[in-house]
Amino acid sequence: MVIDTDCVGVFLGLDVGKSTHYGHGLTPAGKKVFDKPLPNSEPKLRVVFEKLAAKFGTVLVVVDQPASIGALPLTVARDAGCQVAYLPGLAMRRIADLYPGEAKTDAKDAAVIADAARTMPHTLRSLELTDEITAELTVLTGFDQDLAAEATRTSNRIRGLLTQFHPSLERVLGPRLDHQAVTWLLERHGSPAALRKAGRRRLVELIRPKAPRMATRLIDDVFDALDEQTVVVPGTGTLNTVIPSLARSLAAVHEQRRALEAQINALLEAHPLSQVLTSMPGVGVRTAAVLLVTVGDGTNFPSAAHLAPTRVSPPPPSPQAPPSTANTHPEEETGSSNAPCFCPPSPA
């Protein structure tokens, strides 16, 4: 969507930074009216926006990063009554090549942003209400991916220890570590000796509230695995200290992810594209959220043919995974640590 710049009195390009932004302001005729660094502080930003608005009328604030370090200036600009937009990084780099000089400085980048907004408004992207939802989804999906990575790291650590000391037990419990009943069991009985000492009946009653249908079958499988190994590998006794701690950490991460999924789902439902995305086969809440964060609402792509090359690349096996389990026990969707990696092509 092309932004209407007919009523804009000054185009303010901001090359955003962590502590300071560099601002460059141009009138529609190309006259420079502002060119200096701006502290990343609401009062200082507000003063500049209000002064420019009072002198020139409508101010269009354009940034090269709408999220992260660019979030505050955009929010202050909106609150001060300015229009806001952003110039995608790829478009900015291509436009910058048209200007003399090879040096990359904050001042030059800010000037490029302002001049592009003034002369090539079709290169700008608008920031509407749905972008507020996308901004929140960006934070939540990023946190969810961090939690998922932590879940896989912890799962792999548990499976590595079980493989080292009791491979038969790992083959029973390892693939089921995403289930609440298994982490609940390992929190209380982390070693083969502790499991055997507790007895079948007690363990069945322990996990039945978490797994009513598979409690008996799971414990039968556990004791069959325990019976397969009669020797005790040196160091096995440490499992009763390490495994329960790791299981508690894993259960806490899974609980956080379930709570986070509810928040992501609530945000997703407020987005106009949510029903379209979640109606697609294989697209759930998390995948739909990552799609929105990665490719937005699709308006950056002129046609479906431009969007089609968007590819999904599976991540490599985690280096934390033990060699015997890294590629033989794929994680279930609920516990997969690595979300799909979407690599969108250029909007052209």
N, C-alpha and C positions, 0 to 999 in steps of 0.2 A: 504494500500500500504506500503510494507516494504521499509524503507529508506536504501539506499546503503551507508555503512560506511567504505568501503574498503580503500578509499583515505583519511579518516579522520586522522589528526595528533594528535588532542587532543579533548576529550569530556568534555565540560564545562557545568556542571549542575548548574542551578541557582534556588535557593529557593527564590522566589521573595517576596518583602515586600514593604511597603508604602514608607519608607524613605531610606532603604538599602536592598540590596539583598545579599545573601550569595552564593559565588561561590566556586565550587570544580572542579578542572580539573584533568583528568586522560589521560595518553597515552594509545594507544591500548594494551600495555603490562600490564597496570594496575598501572603504576608508578604515584604517586601524584605529580603534577607540579604546582598546584595552590590551595590555601585553605584560603580564607579570605573574610571579608565583602566587599561589593562594594556599594558606594553611588548611589542613583537613580538619576544620573546626566549624561548627554550625554558625556561631556569631559572625565570623569573618566572611564566610560564604554568603550569608544572608545579606550582609552590608553591601557586598559587591552586586549581588543580583538585584537588590532593591534600588541601588543607585543607577544601574544601567536601565532598569525598567522606568524609573522616574524621568530619565533623560531621553530615552529612545523609544519608549513604548514596549511592545511585546519583545521578550527576550527568548530566543531558542537556545537552550543549553544542550550541547552535544558532547557525548563522551565516547571513548573507545572501549570501555568496559562497563557494562550496565550493572554487574554484580560485584561482589567483594568490595574492593577499594573504591569502586565507583558508585556504591549504593547511597552513601551519605550525601554527596553533592546533588544527586538526582532527587532525593527525597526533599532536601532543603529547597531546591529549585521549584519543585511542584508546590511546596507549601508557600513559596513566595510569589506564586502566580505565573511562573515561567512555563513555557512549553519545553518538553524534554524529548530527546531522541538519542540514538546511538549509531555510530558508524562501525560496521563490522570490521574486524581486524584485517581480513584478507582484502577487502575493498580499500581500506586505508593504505595498506602496503602498496597496492597497485597504483593508487592515486599519488602516493608519495614519490614513486619512481618518475613521475612527470615533472617534478620540481627539481631545480638545479641543486647540486651538492649531494654528496653521499653520506655526510655525517648525520647520525641519528641523535637528535637532541630533543628534550622536552618541549622547548620553544618551537622547534620546527614541526613536531608532531601536532602541537596545539594549533599552529597556523594551518596545517594541512586539513585538520578536522573542521576548523571554522570555514575555510575556503571551499571545502567540499560541500558543506551544508549550504553555503551561499550559492554556489554555481551548479551543484549536482544533487539536488534534494532527493532524486530517485535512489541514491545510494544509501539513504538513511533508513533506519528501522524505527518504527514507532514503539512506544512503551505504554501499553494500555493496561487495564485492570487485570487482564489475564496474565500479564507479565508479573504482577504482584504475586499471583498464585504460583507462577513458575519459579519466582525467586524463592518462595518458601519451600517449594518442592525440591529445588536445588540443594538447599541446606539439609533437608530431611533425607533425601536419597543419598547424599554424600555421607551423612552420619550412618545411615542404614548399611551402606557398603563397607564403612569402617567396622561396624559391628559384625557384619558377615565375615569379613576377613579375620576378625578376632575369633569368631566361632570356629572357622575352619582351622586356624592355627591351634586352638585348644583341642579340637577334635583329633587333629593329626598327632598332637603330643600324647593324648590318651591312647590312641591306637598304636603309636610307636612303642609306648611302654608295655602295653598288653602283648604286642607282637614279640617284644624282646623276652618277656618272662613267661607268657602263656599264650602261644599262637592260637590254640583251639578256642580259648575264651574270646580272643579278639575277633575271630571269625563269626562269633555269635553276637557280640555286643557292638563291635565296631561299626557295622553298617546301620545300626539302630540308635546311634548316639544323638540323633535329632529328636528322638522320642522322649517325652518327659519322664516316662516310667524308667528308662534306662539311666538317665542322669540321677533320678531320685534313688535308684538302687545303688549306684556307684558312690553317691554322696555318703551313704551309710555303711556300705560294705565294699571297700575298694580293692581288696586283695583276694586271690583264690581261697586262701585259708579262711578269711572272714566270711566269704560267701558259703563255704562248706559248713562252717561252724553255725551259721544262722539257721540252716536247714530249709528244706523245700517249703514246708507249710508256712513258716514264718515269712519267707521271701514272697511267696504268692500273695499272702495277705497284705504285705507291705506295698506291693505295686498294683494291687487290684484296683484301688481308687483311680490310679492314673491310666491303667490299661485293662479295663474289665474283660475284654474278649481275648486278649493274648497273654494274660498274666500266667496262667498255668503252662501254656505252650512255651513261653519264653524261659521260665524257670526250669522246665524240663530240658530245654536246649542248653541252658547254662550248666546243669549238673552232668549232662552227657559230655559237654566239653571238659568239665573238671575231671571226669573219669578217664578221659583220653590221655592225660599227662600224669604220670606217677612221680616223676622227679621234680625237685624244687631247684630252680635256677638261682644261683647266688644273687642276692640283692632283692629277691621277691618281697621280702618283708617291708621294704620301703614303699611298696604300692599302697599300703594301708594309710600312709601319710600323704603321698602325692596325689593319688587318684581322686580321693574325695574332694580335695581342694580344687583340682582341675574341673571335676564334675560340677561343683558349686558355681565356679566361674562360667562354665558353659551354660548351665541352666539360667543364670542371671542374664547372659547375653541373649539367649533365646527369648526370655521374657521381655527384654527391652525391645527386641525386634518385633515381637507380636504387638506390643503397645504402639510402636512406631508405625507399624503397618496400618493400624486403625487411624492414626493421625494422617498418614499419607492418603488413605482412602477417603477421608472426610474432605481433604483439599481437592483431591481428584474429582470428586462428585460436583464440586463447584465450578469446574472447568467445562466449557461448552463442548470440548472434544472427548470428554471422558467416556461417554456411552459408545462413541464410534470406536475408540481404541480398545475398550474392554470387551467389545463384541467380536473382536478378531480372535480366531483360534490361537490358543497358546499365549495370549497376552493377558496377564493378570494385573493386579494393582501395581506391583513393583515395576514390572516391565513397562506398563503404560506411563508411569511417572518418569522413568528414565527416558522414554521416547519423547515426552513433552519437554523435558529438560534439555535433551540433545538437539532435537530438530524443531522445537517450538510448535507453533500452530500450522506450520507448512506453508505459510504465505511467502517465505523466502525462496520457495521453489516455484518457478514459473508453471510447471506442469508435473503430472504424475511421473512422467519419464525422467525428470530431473531428480525426483525423490527416490525412484526405484533403485538406483545403484547404492543406496545406503546399505551398508553391510554390517553384519553382526559377527564379530570375531571372538571366539571363545578364548578366555585367558589361559596362559600356560599353567601347568600344575604348580601348586604352591611349593616353594623350596623347603617349607617346613614339613612337608609330608614325608613319612618314612618310605624308603624305596619299595618295600613290599606292599604298600597300600596306596601310594600316590596315584597310580593309574588303574588299580583293580577294583576300587570301590568308589564309583562316582557319587558325589554328594547329592542328596535329594534336593529338590527345589527349595524347600523351606529352610534348609541349612546351608545352601550354597553360599560360599563367602564372596565369590567373585561375580558381580552382576555382569550381564552382557555388555560388551564394549561396542557401542555404536559409533561408526566412523562415517559421518555424513560427507558427501562430496561437496564441492563448491556450489553455491546456489546459481552460479553462472550469471 
